[in-house]
Amino acid sequence: MEWTFMGLVLVLHLVWASYLTRQCKRGVFYFPGYYLLFAFLLPIFGPLLLSIIHLSQQIELDPKLVEEPVEWDVMEQTKGLDLDPHQSLVLPLETALLLEDGQVARSLLLDLPLSKAKENLELLFMARKHRDPEIVHYAASVIASLQEDYERDIRNLRKSYEEAPHEPARLKAYQQVLEAYLATDLLEGQARRAYLIQARRLASAQEEQSNSFKGSLRLAQINLDLKDYEAVQESLYSLLSTWSDKEEVWMLLLRYYYELHDAWNFRKALASAREEGIYITHENEANLRFWEQGLEGNL
């Protein structure tokens, strides 16, 4: 009985393997030649595996079984949402730019007011790299308009400040707009340096008037941005002697050593900050890891 069963299995195996071989020769099945060896050498399992491979190929090639791509209509998907009329433009605009939907992106950019453009500079920079020349031109025009607005306001406030430099309100107004402009990515190279020099003059004036922590810290940060390391060293000495419990002071010190590529003093200062129990935010911890990686091999 056992031999009879085994004989039947062997016959079934040989018939199945022969069938697969014949179909492969006729071009019905598409297998590399060496696959047929497995069909004969592995009883039942060899032909079974080849049959499964053939079925999977048929499924991939059958257009009825392939899902049609879904078209995503930006305006349709956002219709009916109860959002602020201007703020609601931001998400669809970002989506349209990512999906390369030029028609929708053009329409949304034209509807984006200048006041909201200031809050969404990243989108404008993204639009400036778009493949559609109209979108690029409009985004560049809006960015240029923003720069003109900032520079006009700064000129007017500087004139007002210079008329009465000892009035704190005029200093504050001038400083706020100038710092807001520097905080954007609109300035580069020598233009940014020129505005940083203006900001340093105002920070020095603020420090003389109030001798506050924020004013002293900002002056040191500007000097570091200008790479005036001697002035930074002097400011850091003053800050550490008065506000050594502040995270911002230690981060400035660590950034100073990082920019000087002074790995030994960087690690020493970081160890001191840890020993002093200085709380370091998650964002600043990420900066520290980046700086430490950059200083690897400098010891």
C-alpha angles and dihedrals in degrees: 000000000000092000091049092053093046090049091053091049091050092049091049090049094050094046092048094046092046090050091052091048092051093047091049090053091049090053095245093115123042113213134140109255095248090060088074090064089064089050091061101032097050108059111226093336094069096056090039093056092048091049090052091049090051092051092050090051090052092051091051092049097044107098091202090063096048115093116239114239113259116236111220113211107203096199094043093051093052096043115120096018112141098231138138107278093238101031090051089066093065101070096043090046092053090046092048091051092048091048092047090238098160098179095053093041091053092050093048094046090054090052094048109105120223092244090059092042089067089059094047105046092137089063091050091050088049090049091050088064094049122124092234108089092207091057091047092050094048094046090049090049092052092048090050090050091052091052091049091051093050094046093047091051091047092051092051094046092046090053090049092048094049090054090060110010093170095061108101093205093059092045091050094048092049092046095049095055093043092050091047090054092049090049091062124077091239096102126069140167119345093357091059091046091053092053091045089056089053089049091050091054090052093045089052090051091049091050091051092050100045110004088216127166093242093050094048092045093049092050090053091047092051091049089052091050087052089047091236092150097174091057090045091053091052092048092048092053089054094044095049092048092054108023105026091142093065121104091211092060093052092046089052090050091049092047089050092055091044092055090048089050087234100152095170095055090039092059091042092052092046091052090050091051090051091048091049089055094240110176111232119196123233091252092052091046087059089052090050092052090050092050093046091052090049092053096048110125094021094102 
